[in-house]
Every structure is written in C-alpha cells, then in structure tokens.
C-alpha cells in the first residue's frame, strides 16, 4: 500500500522512483556504467583514506582535506547508487516515505559539506602559494580541525533544517517521483501543501552553500593566479599551477551542476535535466575526484607504492 488515510486526507507512505529509460537494453547499459562508477568511487576513495592515514608524508593540510572529501564521496555514493541500481533492475521501484526523507538528508548533507570543503581547500592553496612563510601558522592542525569541524557541523545542520521543512509538508496525491533519488526539487512538485517556505529555504541554502562558497573559492583563485603569474621561472609556474588546476576542474563542474539544480524555480524544473545533473554531482564526481586529485600526484603515487609493497610483504 502506498497511501494511508488520516483525518479524511490521503497521505503518501511510499514513493515510486521512476529512474531512467523504459528500454531494457538502455537500463542494462546504465546498470553496468553506474555499477562501474560505484566501484571506482568506493575503491578510489577508500584508497585515499588509507594512504593518507598510514603515510606520515601525507599528514599535511592538503591531504587532510582530501581524506575528508573522500569520506564525503563515499557517503554520497552509498546514499545514491545502491537504490539507483535497484531502480534499473526493477522499473518503478518503491521507497518508503521514511527512507526517502533519510536519503534526502544524507544527499543534501554530503553535497553541502563538499561545497564547504572546496572553500577550505581553496583557502589552503591560497595560503600555500600566496603566504608560504606563514603557512605552518595559518594552517596549523588546530585551524585544519576547526575548518573540517565547521564544514561537517554546518552542513549537517543545513541538511537537518531542509529535511525538517520537508517533513512538515503533506503528500496526498501522486507518489511517482520522476527521478532516481529523493531530492528536494522533484519532491516539492509532489506536495499538496504550500511549498513557499520550502522554496525560499532551498534558495537561501543554495545561495549560502553554493553561490557564496563559489565566490570565496574564485576570489582565492584570483589571488593564486595573480601570484603564479609573478613567479619568474616557468618550472615554478608549472608546479604551482598543477596543484590548483585539478581543484579548479572539480569545483567548476560541481558548482555549476548544483547551482543549476537547486536554484531553478519549480515552474521551470525539468526532470530530465535534473537527473543528468544529479548523476554528475552524486555519481560521476565521487568517482572522478580520486582520479583528478590524487592519482596524478607524485606524493600519493609514492605513498601508494610504499603501502602496497608493505601489504605484499606482510602477506
């Protein structure tokens, strides 16, 4: 049963996730693609967590933040992909109201935390390149722990507020969600009560988490690029820019998709575009982050080889 009657009003107790294509061949190909990305995300991010934890050479602010990012990527991938794979196997898969709200909370939290973390990482790169003499003081373990703690705390609080706002809404009519996850914009379209406050809160959260942080990140990179251009040697310029280019690629892709997905008004919300954007920031991004950030990185490669050889020795 997907409905329950309560004080003469029918309330939805289950949503149907519509997912992707009707054609079984398309669904098989998508299943293979998303399952592969899931494995890459889990293995790549787990390797980052392990290598940063066990390699003392990587106990620096940059890798501390990358390990935090890896944890969030695993949370995001595990929140989204298992249910998505289920919808590809069985078209129109049901998800209970409670599970839907839980999934929405964890997705909103992990996305918001990543946005805040990108700002902390941009600040770290700014200090490293623009204020190198003050780096050890300005990025002390205490500062790093405070930045990480703030990232986790603020994002959890923000996701909690948005989830509580969603819980006060009534869902009494259609329960088919034209999406593969429980996400705020498509859920608001199904509510039979006024979503005005929710719309305002979603925009406020998006402006704070996405727009303000994107601006701060871009300001940091403005100073970084200005400093890099002043470096006299080409080798120095190349080295400084290589540490920042990967961050810029990830940040640009992530922000552009999240800002568009959450800031477009309900009237112009397109389920198909919403699905594509959600795939980019909740599936592709967790799989690509380890590859873009670390496996191009010499320090990480050295630490990985060391860790693998130690494991082989113990076997």
C-alpha positions in Angstrom: 0.0 0.0 0.0 1.4 3.4 -0.9 -1.3 5.5 0.8 -2.8 5.8 4.3 -6.0 7.7 5.2 -5.7 10.1 8.1 -8.3 12.7 9.1 -10.1 12.5 5.7 -6.8 13.1 3.9 -4.8 10.5 2.0 -1.1 10.6 2.9 1.6 9.0 0.8 3.6 6.4 2.7 5.7 5.3 -0.3 7.2 7.0 -3.4 7.8 5.3 -6.7 11.2 6.2 -8.1 10.8 6.3 -11.9 14.5 6.3 -12.7 15.7 6.1 -16.3 14.9 4.7 -19.7 11.9 2.4 -20.5 14.1 0.2 -22.8 15.6 -2.8 -21.1 18.9 -2.6 -23.2 19.4 1.0 -22.1 18.8 0.0 -18.5 21.3 -2.8 -18.7 24.0 -0.5 -20.1 23.2 2.1 -17.5 23.4 -0.5 -14.7 26.9 -1.6 -16.0 28.0 2.1 -16.2 26.7 3.1 -12.7 27.9 -0.1 -11.0 31.4 0.5 -12.5 31.4 4.2 -11.3 30.3 2.9 -7.9 33.2 0.5 -7.6 35.6 3.2 -8.8 34.2 5.7 -6.2 34.4 3.1 -3.3 37.9 1.8 -4.2 39.4 5.1 -5.1 38.2 7.0 -2.1 38.9 4.1 0.3 42.5 4.0 -1.0 42.8 7.8 -0.4 41.6 7.4 3.2 44.0 4.5 3.8 47.1 6.1 2.2 46.6 9.5 3.9 46.0 7.7 7.3 49.1 5.4 7.1 51.6 7.6 5.2 53.2 10.2 7.6 54.5 12.1 4.5 50.8 12.9 3.7 50.0 14.3 7.1 49.6 17.8 5.7 46.5 20.1 5.5 46.0 19.4 1.7 45.8 15.7 2.2 43.8 16.0 5.5 41.1 17.8 3.5 41.3 15.3 0.6 40.7 12.5 3.1 37.6 14.4 4.4 36.5 14.8 0.8 37.0 11.0 0.2 34.7 10.2 3.2 32.0 12.5 1.9 32.3 11.0 -1.6 31.8 7.5 -0.1 28.7 8.8 1.9 27.3 10.4 -1.3 27.9 7.3 -3.5 26.4 4.9 -0.9 23.4 7.1 -0.4 22.5 7.3 -4.1 23.9 4.4 -6.2 22.5 1.2 -4.5 18.9 2.5 -4.8 19.6 3.7 -8.4 20.9 0.2 -9.3 17.7 -1.3 -7.9 15.5 1.0 -10.0 17.4 -0.1 -13.1 16.8 -3.8 -12.3 13.1 -3.3 -11.4 11.5 -0.3 -13.2 9.5 1.9 -10.9 11.0 0.8 -7.6 9.2 1.9 -4.4 10.9 3.7 -1.5 9.2 4.3 1.8 8.4 7.8 3.0 10.9 7.5 5.9 13.7 6.0 3.7 13.0 8.8 1.1 13.5 11.5 3.8 16.6 9.7 5.1 18.1 9.5 1.6 17.3 13.2 1.0 19.0 14.2 4.3 22.3 12.3 3.6 22.4 13.5 0.0 21.8 17.2 1.0 24.3 16.9 3.8 27.1 15.3 1.7 26.6 17.8 -1.2 26.6 20.8 1.2 29.7 19.5 3.1 31.6 19.1 -0.2 30.8 22.7 -1.2 32.1 24.0 2.1 35.2 21.7 1.9 36.1 23.1 -1.5 36.3 26.5 0.0 38.6 25.2 2.8 40.8 23.6 0.2 40.9 26.8 -1.9 41.9 28.7 1.3 44.7 26.1 1.9 46.0 26.5 -1.6 45.8 30.3 -1.3 47.9 30.3 1.9 50.4 27.8 0.4 51.0 29.8 -2.7 50.4 33.4 -1.6 51.5 33.3 2.1 54.1 30.5 2.1 56.1 31.9 5.0 53.0 31.9 7.3 51.7 28.5 6.1 52.6 26.4 9.1 50.9 29.0 11.4 47.9 29.9 9.3 47.2 26.2 8.5 48.1 24.7 11.9 46.4 21.4 13.0 44.1 23.4 15.1 43.0 25.6 12.2 42.5 22.5 10.0 40.4 20.7 12.6 38.3 23.8 13.1 37.7 24.2 9.3 36.8 20.5 9.0 34.6 20.5 12.1 32.8 23.6 10.9 32.2 22.0 7.4 30.7 18.9 8.9 28.6 20.7 11.6 27.2 23.5 9.3 26.3 21.0 6.5 24.6 18.6 8.9 22.6 21.5 10.4 21.6 22.8 7.0 20.5 19.4 5.8 18.6 18.9 9.1 16.7 22.2 8.6 15.8 21.4 5.0 14.7 17.8 6.0 12.5 19.2 8.8 11.0 21.7 6.4 10.2 18.8 4.1 8.6 16.7 6.9 6.0 19.4 7.6 4.7 19.1 4.0 1.7 16.8 3.2 2.0 14.4 0.2 -1.6 13.3 -0.5 -1.8 12.8 -4.3 0.6 11.5 -6.9 3.5 9.5 -5.5 5.6 8.8 -8.7 8.9 10.7 -8.5 10.4 11.3 -11.9 13.9 10.8 -10.6 16.2 8.1 -9.4 16.7 9.7 -5.9 14.7 11.6 -3.3 15.9 15.1 -3.9 14.3 18.4 -2.8 13.2 20.0 -6.2 11.2 17.0 -7.5 9.7 16.2 -4.1 8.4 19.7 -3.8 6.5 19.3 -7.0 4.5 16.3 -5.5 3.4 18.1 -2.3 -0.2 19.1 -1.9 0.5 21.7 0.7 2.1 25.2 0.2 5.8 24.9 -0.6 6.5 28.6 -0.5 8.6 28.5 2.7 10.5 25.4 1.4 11.2 27.2 -1.9 12.6 30.2 0.0 14.7 28.0 2.3 16.1 26.0 -0.6 17.1 29.2 -2.4 18.7 30.6 0.9 20.6 27.3 1.4 21.8 27.3 -2.2 22.9 30.9 -2.1 24.9 30.2 1.2 26.3 26.8 0.3 26.8 27.1 -3.4 26.9 30.8 -4.5 28.8 32.3 -1.5 31.3 29.5 -1.4 31.8 29.6 -5.2 32.6 33.3 -4.8 35.1 32.7 -2.0 36.7 29.9 -4.0 37.0 32.1 -7.1 38.4 35.0 -5.0 41.1 32.7 -3.6 42.0 31.5 -7.1 42.1 35.1 -8.3 44.9 35.8 -5.8 46.5 32.4 -6.5 46.7 33.0 -10.3 48.0 36.6 -9.7 50.8 35.2 -7.5 51.6 32.4 -10.0 52.0 34.9 -12.8 54.6 36.7 -10.7 56.7 33.6 -10.4 59.8 34.1 -12.6 60.7 30.6 -13.6 58.5 28.6 -16.0 59.1 25.4 -13.8 57.8 27.3 -10.7 54.7 28.5 -12.6 54.0 25.0 -13.9 54.4 23.4 -10.4 52.2 25.9 -8.7 49.5 25.7 -11.3 49.4 21.9 -11.5 48.4 21.8 -7.8 45.5 24.1 -8.4 44.2 23.1 -11.9 42.7 19.8 -10.7 40.9 21.6 -7.9 39.5 24.2 -10.4 38.2 21.4 -12.7 36.3 19.6 -9.9 35.0 22.8 -8.4 33.7 24.3 -11.7 31.9 21.0 -12.6 30.4 20.5 -9.2 29.2 24.1 -8.5 27.7 24.6 -12.0 25.5 21.5 -11.7 24.5 22.1 -8.0 23.6 25.8 -8.5 21.5 25.0 -11.6 19.7 22.0 -10.0 18.7 23.8 -6.8 18.2 27.4 -8.0 16.0 26.8 -10.9 12.4 27.6 -9.9 9.8 24.9 -9.6 7.9 26.1 -12.7 10.9 25.6 -14.9 12.2 22.4 -13.3 12.9 19.7 -15.9 13.1 16.1 -14.5 15.4 15.0 -17.4 17.9 17.8 -16.8 17.6 17.3 -13.0 18.5 13.6 -13.4 21.5 14.4 -15.6 22.8 17.0 -13.1 22.3 14.7 -10.2 24.3 11.9 -12.0 27.1 14.4 -12.4 27.4 15.6 -8.8 26.3 12.4 -6.9 27.8 9.6 -9.1 30.4 10.9 -11.6 32.0 13.4 -9.1 32.7 10.8 -6.3 34.3 8.5 -8.9 36.4 11.2 -10.6 37.6 13.1 -7.5 40.2 10.4 -6.5 41.5 10.2 -10.1 41.7 14.0 -10.6 43.1 14.9 -7.2 45.5 12.3 -6.2 46.4 9.6 -8.7 48.1 12.3 -10.9 50.0 13.3 -7.7 53.6 12.2 -7.2 53.5 12.1 -3.4 50.4 10.0 -3.4 51.9 7.6 -6.0 55.0 7.1 -3.9 52.9 6.6 -0.7 50.6 4.1 -2.6 53.6 2.1 -3.8 55.0 2.0 -0.3 51.7 0.9 1.2 51.1 -1.8 -1.4 54.7 -3.2 -1.0 54.2 -3.3 2.8 51.0 -5.2 2.4 52.6 -7.7 0.0 55.5 -8.2 2.5 53.0 -9.0 5.3 51.2 -11.5 3.1 
